[in-house]
Structure formats: structure tokens, C-alpha cells
Amino acid sequence: MLVFMITLFADICISFDDLSIVTDDGCVFAGIIVVFFKVILFQTRHEKIRRLIRKTIGSCVELCKFPIGVENEILDKYLLLCRIAFYGFSVLGFFLVIALLFIVPVENGELPVRAQYPFDTTVYPWHGIGFFVEACTVSIGITAIIMMDSLLTNLCTLFIVQLEILNAHFKSCGSNDCYDATPNRDGIDKQDCPSTIDENSCYGISTTEASCEKDNYDPDAIRCGGFAERFGRSIRNHQRLLAIIDDFNKVFSAGMFVQMLSSTSMICLTGFQAALVIGQSSNTLKFAVYLMAALSQLFYFCWLGNEVKYQSASLTQSQWLSKWNDDISAKPGRLLILSIIFSRKAINLKAGVFYALTMETFTAVSISSKVHR
């Protein structure tokens, strides 16, 4: 990949006075740069990424230990979305490889992608060596970016899942099913429900057990403990998720910033090239696949970031609808005020210090790319 980048950059420098060559090479160079940068990022921060994955999955598991009946429906919905996105980007990547290596017309033994090698690539065996370098770089690069972006989008999807479940949990905090005269669906009668929760026993878990982790709460004890216990549990889940998203931004914001720059450059350059090659069906198809890949990748990341922001902004309304006013004690009011203060802070997935991944950013980038083109 590094060899291919050097040869491609050399061709851009040598042909700098030919705008059509520069923009053609620039499209590929912008794409390979972001792949190379993300590979380096994953290599240098793999321990942090592993910890982030464990924290995210663990947070989702802890959240689902307090089920209210909507968790499976939410998980299934977003699992289907992840599958569609993965297979869609895989098919798009496959067509991009085919378009780059085999559909582009070549003359006089030239390579599919223009590049400057220290040998004559129009004669055997140097042509085969050059083609091998380009084929391996394009194929492995596309595979790598699909795998890395799938990990990123799946993490973002888990954030959305947890925020949507949190919204449902906050709204259900005022439920009093456990205090009915008849036993509830779990067979818990009113007199079996503790009025308070002993923090020293980890919310209903016996201290004689092997371990008693910070957030290892008994769902039945939470359900029976009243509004304050349920609302407090949801606040703790929210705070845990805020910390995880903050870690996500620290690890991946630089990569997302390079992604934004690369996608913007590819949209501009492919639009310019598409205008130059009107009438040449093969080149038009190649740049159409370029443009589709850049736009779809940018759109999906911005849509995920927008969903995270929307679901987090909905928490304030969900907390207000939690029937906190059914409890006449002062504790629910204090919990509500504290929770709303934290929820008013917008949660954004960031691309460096300049961008937040939202649909407004996608619209602004698309419009600016069109103007520059």
C-alpha cells in the first residue's frame, strides 16, 4: 500500500500541469490515504479499541439486565440495519475493485491506475509486477476499509441501541406492576418487594456471593424498589454510556476527520472527472462507482451520528414522562433535576475538532463539494 501511494503521488507531481491526470490520480490517492491512515490508527491504538469494544458490549449487557420487554425488538431492528449496511458496502466495494482493475480501458500495455514506477511497466515482466502491486493494494485496501468501517458503524449502532433502550427505560420508571395485589408475571408478590434497596448488598445480591461488581444489580430488586431505584439505575447507565462515547471520540475522531476530508475530495474530483469523460461509458461507470462509494460512506456515518444526537436529545423528554410526579417524596424531583442537567449536554460523534457527524454536516459537505466542482 505504501509503495502504491508513493508511485501514485510521483505521477501526480510529474503530471501536475495536466488537470485531467491530476484529478484522476487524486481520486484514487484520496481513497488510499484514508485506508492507510485508518490501518495505522488501528495498529497503534488496538489496545484502546479492544477496551472500547469490551466496554460498549458490557454496557449493553448491563442495560439489558433490567428488561422491560422492548429490548429484543430494538436489538433486532438495528441488527438488521447492520447486516444490510455490511452487505451493501461489500457489494459496492466489489464493484469498485472490478471498475478500477478491469473496466478501465488501457492502451499500450499501461496499468489500470496511472503510477510512476522506476521501471517500464509496458513490457514483460514489469507490467505483471506493477499490475500485481495495484491489484493487491486495491483489493486489500477495499477489504480493510470495509472491515474497519464495519467495526466503527457497529459501535455507533450499539450507542443508538442503548440510547433508545434508555429512553424506554426512563419512560417506564413510574410503572408499579410489582405493587399489584396479585403476583406479577415473575411471581413476585407485593409483600416480597423491598421498599428500599441495600447498597451494601449490591441491590439485592447477597454479599456471600463470589463477587459484587459496581453495576451488577438484580433486575427484580430494581423493579420492586420503586421509582427512585429504577430512575437511579437508568441515570447510572446513561453516565456509563456518556463516558464510552467520549472514549470513542478520543480514539476515532482523527480517523473520522481524515474520512471527511477524503470523502469531500473524492466527491469534488469525481464530479470533475465525470464531466470530462462524458461519452466514454467505461470511465463514466468508474467515476460513478467512485462517487457512489464516497457519498454512501459519508452519508452513513453522518446518519449514525445524527441518530445518536437525536436519541440523546430525546432523553430529556423521556425523563419528564417517567411519572416522577406520582411519588410525593423529594428524592424523585432531585433525581429528575440531576438527570436533566446531564441529558442537556448534546452527544455528538466527532470528526476532529471541526466537524460533528450529523446530517447538517453531510448536507454542508455535499453543497460545498458541488460548488467547488
N, C-alpha and C positions, 0 to 999 in steps of 0.2 A: 504493500500500500504506500509506503514512504517512497519507494523507487518510482512508482507511478506518479505520485504527486510532484516529485522533482522534475521528471520528464515533461509533465503537463505544464508546469509553471515555466519551464525553459521555453516551450513552444509559444506560450503567451508572450514572453519577453521578446523573443525573436520576431514574432509576427505582430508586434504591438501597433504597427501602422495600418494593419488590416482589421477593421472593426468586426467583420463577419467571423473571422477566425478567432479573435479575442473573445467575442461573446459566446461562440460555440464551445471553445475550451473552458470559458468561465462557468458555463452551466455545470459541466462535469466537475470542475475544480471546486465549486461551491458545495456540491453534494458530497465529494470525497473528504473535504475538510471537516465537515460536521461529523462524519463517521469516524474519522481519525481522532478528532477531539474527544468524542464520547468513549471510544475504546481506551484512550489514555485515562480519561476520568474514571472509568470502571476499574481499570487496573490499579490506579493509585489510591482509590477510595473503596476498595472492595470490602474491607472490614466494616467501614461505616455503613455501606449499603446492606451488608448482611445483618447488622444490628437493626437497621431501619426496617428491613423486611420482617424480622422476628417481632419487633415492637408493633408493627402495623397489624400483623396477623394475630398476635397475642391480644392487642386491644380489641379487635373484632370478636375474638373468642370470649373475652371478659364481658363485652357488651351483650353478647347473645346468651350469657349465663342467666340473664334476667329477662326471659321471653314474655312477650305479651300476645303473640300469635301472628304478627305481621313480618317477622324476621325472614322466614323462608321465602315468602313472596318477594320481598325486596332483593334478597340474595339471588334468587332465580332470575329476576329481571335483569340485574346487572351482569350475571354470569353469561346470559345470552348475548348481551351487548359486547362483552369481552371476546366471545367467540366470533361474533360477526366482524368485529374490528380486526382481530388477528387474521382470519382467513381472507378478509378483504384486502388488507395491506400485503399479505403474502402473494395473492394473485397479482396485485399491482406491481410488486417487486419483481415477480417472474416476468411479466410483460416488459418491464423496464430493462431487465437484463437482455431479453431477446431483442428489444429495439436497439439497444446500444451495440450489441455484438454482431447481430446477423441481418438486421433490416437496413442499417445504414449502407448506402451504396459506396463502394470503394473502387478506386481506379489505380492502375499501375502498381498493384501489389501493396497499396497503402493499408495501414491499420484502421480498424473501425473508429478508434478515438485518436485524433491527432496528438502526437507527442514527439519530443526530440530525444532520440537515443544516440549514444556515442558510436553507433554502427548503422549501416544501411539496412533498413527494415524492409526494403523491397526485394531482397534476394534471400535465397535459402542459405543457411538455416536461421538467419537473424529475424526473418519475418515470423517464423514459428515461435521464436523466443519472445519477441515483442507481443505477439498475439496471446501467448500463454500468460505473460505478466498482466496484460489488460483483462483477460478473461477471469483470471484468479482474483484480481483486485475488485472487479465489478461484482462478481458472484459472491465472494466472501463479504465484501462491503455491504451489499444489499441484505445478505443473511444476517450480518451482525447488527445492522441498524434496525431490522425487524425484531430481532430478539431483545435488543436493549430498549427500544421504544415500547415493546410489549410489556416489559417489566415496569417501565415508568407509567404507562397508561393503566396497568392493573393496580398499581399502588394508588394512583389517583382515583380509580374506580372504587377501591376499598375505602378511601376517605369519604366519597359520596355515599356509599352504603352506610357507613357508620353515622354520618350526619343525618341521613334520612331516618335511620332507626332511632337516633337520639330525639328527633322531632316527634316520632310516635311515642317514645317513652315519656317525654315531658308531658305530652297531652294526656297520658294515661295515669299520671301520678295521683290524681284525685279519685281513682277507682277504689271502691270499698267492697269489692266482691268477697273479701276474706271475712267481712264482718256480718255476713248474712246469717239468719237464724239456722239455715240448713248448711251442711257441709258444701264446700265449693268443689270444683272439678278435680282438685288434688286430694280431696278427702280431709281437708283441714277445717275444723270447726272453730267457731268464734272463740270459745274458751281456750283453744290451743294456740291462739295467736298472741304473741307477746306485745304488750303495749309499748315497751321500749326495747332497744337493741343494745346488748352489751358489747362495747367496742373491744374489750379485752378478750372476748371470745370470737373475735373476727365475725361479727354479725351472725351469730347462731352456730358457728362451727366450734366444736369442742376444743379446748386448749390441750386435751390429751392426744390430739391427732399429731401426726409426724411434723407437719409444717403449717404455718398460718400466714400466708402471703398477704401483702398490703391490700389487694383488691379481690381477695378470694372470699366473696360473700355468698351466703346461702340465699338463693332466689326466693324460697318460701318465707324466710325470715324478713327479707326486704318487702315482699308483697304484703305480709301481715303487719309490718311495723308501722303503717300509716303513711301519710303524705310526706312528712319530713324525711323519713328514711329513704323513700323512693326518689324524692326530688334530690336529696343529697347524693345518692348513688349516681344519678344522671349528671349532676354537676361534676363529680369526680371523673366520669367517663369523658365528659366534654373537655376538662382540663388536660387529661391524658392525650386526647386527640390533638389539641392545640400544640402541645409540645412535640408530638410526632410530625405534624405538618411543618412546624418550624425547623425541625431537623431535616426534613425533606427539602425545604428551600435552601438550607445551607449546603446540602450535598449536591443538588441538581440545578440550582439556579444558573450557574455559569454555563452548564451544558445547554440549558433551555435558551439562554441568551444567544449562544452561538447558533442554535437551531433557528431562532428568529431571524438573525442576520442572514443565514444561509438560505432560508426559505424566501425571504424578501429578495435576495439577489437572484435566485433561480427564477422567481416569477417575472422579474424585470427582464432578465436575459432571454428566457424562453419566449416571452412575448415579443421581444425584438427579433429573435431568430425566426419565429413563426411568420412574422410579417415579411421577412426576406426570402423565405423558401416557399412562398405561395405557388402552387402548381407542381411542386415536387412532392408527390404523395408520401414517399418513404421518409423524407426528412420531416414533413409535416406531422406524420404519425409519431416520430421520435420525440419531437418537441411537445406534442400534445400529451404524451405519457409523462414527460418531464414536468409539465405544468400541472397535470392532474396529481402527480405524486407530491409536489411541493404544496399545492393548495390543500389537499386532503390531509396531509400530515399536520400542517399548521392549523387547519380548522379543527381537527380532532383534539389537539392539545388545548386550544383556546376554549372549545366547548366543555371539556372536562373541567378546566379552571373556572369557567363560568358557572357550572353546576355546583362546584364546591362553594363558590361565593354565594350563590343563591340559597343553597341548603343551609349554610351557616347563618345567613341573614334571616332565614325563617325561624331560627331557634327562639328569638325574642317573642314572636307571636305564639309559638308552641308553649313557651313557658307561661305566658299570660293566660292561655287556655287550659292550664293544668288544674283548674278548680282549686286554686290555692285559697280562695276566699271561703271555702267550705270549712276550713279549720280556723277556729276563732282565736287560737293562740298566736303569740307574736313571732314564733320561730318561722312559720311559713313565709311571712312577709319579709323577714330578714334574708331568708334564703333566696327569695324571688329577686330582691334588690341586688344581692351579690351576683346572682346568676346573670341577670340582665346586663350588669356592668361588664362582665366578661364577654357576653354574647354580642355586645355592641361593637366590639373590635372585629373589623372585617377580616375574613380569612381569604388570602389570595395565594395562588400558586405563582411564584415569581420567576421571571426570566432576567436575571441580573438585577440591577438597581433601577433599571429604566422601564421595564415592562411588567405588567401583571397579565397572566393568561386569562383573558376574558374575550367575549365576542366583540366588545368595543375595540379591543386591540386588533383582532382579526380584521374587522372592517377598516380600521385605520391603515393597517399594513397593506391590505388589498387596494385601497384607494390610492395610497401613496405610490405603490408599485405601478399602478396604471398610469398615474401622472408622469412618473419618471420615464416610463416606457415611451 
